[in-house]
Amino acid sequence: MKFFLSTLILLININLWAQDGSLTDEEKSEISEHLEQSWQHLENAVANLTQEQWHYKPVDSVWSIAEISEHLAKSEKALFELVSDQLIKSEPEPKKVSESGKTQKVMDAITSRDHKVKTRPELEPSGSFKSPAEFLKGFDGLRNTSISFANSTEDELRHYFIPFGPLGELDGYQILMFMSGHVERHIQQIEEVMNDPNYPSI
């Protein structure tokens, strides 16, 4: 009887563990590392730009670095609110499991500039940031909030799913990873502007 009860308790604990959608310590660490790295890459890219470089547009139809940066700030806020507000207030789906390798597919897709995607109107730039310093101050606050949430959340983010365009359904963990990849994608766009032959020199 004692052996039976011990086995039963073990099976119950395993079942509860299997159904837990909370982020593991490894997942929290991975998200934080990605968010911090892309944040640092972005800061390195724009911190020392002159006003002329900040506002330079190769052609009228191409965003300036100032406009790309503003889009990143708006997207950071929108994506964080998607996870911290909308997603975790939806109905959890503890029996659903994200497909194997989905997170890597998400990161490969968002960091590739092979396919250009037009953003939603509310994420279009409107001239909010007049300088790199002003942008970085605003973005730093947003990214700090994202990292703090990733490190401390006890929400079962693996049990919440939301449709995410061509990428299909993403869970909360994958959206937080997407946030980092989104920044890396637009750093490449910033570099494209910098590589224009008429880009202003210092």
GICOR-V874183 format. One record per residue. N is the residue number from 1. RES is the residue in one small letter. PSI is psi in whole degrees, -180 to 180 (none if undefined). Layout:
BEGIN
<<N:RES:PSI> <N:RES:PSI>>
END
This chain:
BEGIN
<<1:m:-42> <2:k:-41> <3:f:-40> <4:f:-45> <5:l:-40> <6:s:-43> <7:t:-40> <8:l:-44> <9:i:-41> <10:l:-44> <11:l:-39> <12:i:-44> <13:n:-39> <14:i:-41> <15:n:-42> <16:l:-41> <17:w:-41> <18:a:-28> <19:q:-7> <20:d:122> <21:g:11> <22:s:153> <23:l:138> <24:t:166> <25:d:-36> <26:e:-40> <27:e:-41> <28:k:-43> <29:s:-40> <30:e:-46> <31:i:-50> <32:s:-42> <33:e:-44> <34:h:-45> <35:l:-40> <36:e:-40> <37:q:-46> <38:s:-34> <39:w:-46> <40:q:-40> <41:h:-41> <42:l:-44> <43:e:-43> <44:n:-34> <45:a:-35> <46:v:-12> <47:a:-38> <48:n:22> <49:l:146> <50:t:168> <51:q:-38> <52:e:-43> <53:q:-41> <54:w:-39> <55:h:3> <56:y:135> <57:k:120> <58:p:-43> <59:v:164> <60:d:-30> <61:s:-6> <62:v:136> <63:w:145> <64:s:170> <65:i:-35> <66:a:-42> <67:e:-40> <68:i:-45> <69:s:-42> <70:e:-41> <71:h:-41> <72:l:-42> <73:a:-44> <74:k:-40> <75:s:-41> <76:e:-47> <77:k:-45> <78:a:-43> <79:l:-40> <80:f:-43> <81:e:-30> <82:l:-42> <83:v:-52> <84:s:-16> <85:d:-70> <86:q:-49> <87:l:-52> <88:i:-1> <89:k:1> <90:s:-177> <91:e:122> <92:p:153> <93:e:77> <94:p:-19> <95:k:-9> <96:k:137> <97:v:131> <98:s:143> <99:e:148> <100:s:132> <101:g:5> <102:k:-41> <103:t:-42> <104:q:-37> <105:k:-40> <106:v:-47> <107:m:-39> <108:d:-40> <109:a:-45> <110:i:-29> <111:t:-7> <112:s:134> <113:r:12> <114:d:-33> <115:h:118> <116:k:140> <117:v:131> <118:k:131> <119:t:167> <120:r:151> <121:p:-39> <122:e:-12> <123:l:4> <124:e:144> <125:p:151> <126:s:14> <127:g:32> <128:s:-36> <129:f:121> <130:k:-16> <131:s:160> <132:p:-39> <133:a:-41> <134:e:-43> <135:f:-50> <136:l:-36> <137:k:-44> <138:g:-43> <139:f:-36> <140:d:-43> <141:g:-42> <142:l:-46> <143:r:-36> <144:n:-41> <145:t:-42> <146:s:-45> <147:i:-43> <148:s:-42> <149:f:-47> <150:a:-38> <151:n:-28> <152:s:-15> <153:t:139> <154:e:4> <155:d:147> <156:e:71> <157:l:-23> <158:r:-10> <159:h:1> <160:y:130> <161:f:149> <162:i:140> <163:p:136> <164:f:59> <165:g:-140> <166:p:-19> <167:l:-6> <168:g:-154> <169:e:132> <170:l:147> <171:d:176> <172:g:-39> <173:y:-45> <174:q:-33> <175:i:-40> <176:l:-38> <177:m:-39> <178:f:-38> <179:m:-41> <180:s:-45> <181:g:-34> <182:h:-40> <183:v:-45> <184:e:-37> <185:r:-45> <186:h:-17> <187:i:-38> <188:q:-38> <189:q:-40> <190:i:-43> <191:e:-32> <192:e:-40> <193:v:-44> <194:m:-29> <195:n:-2> <196:d:137> <197:p:-27> <198:n:11> <199:y:131> <200:p:140> <201:s:164> <202:i:none>>
END
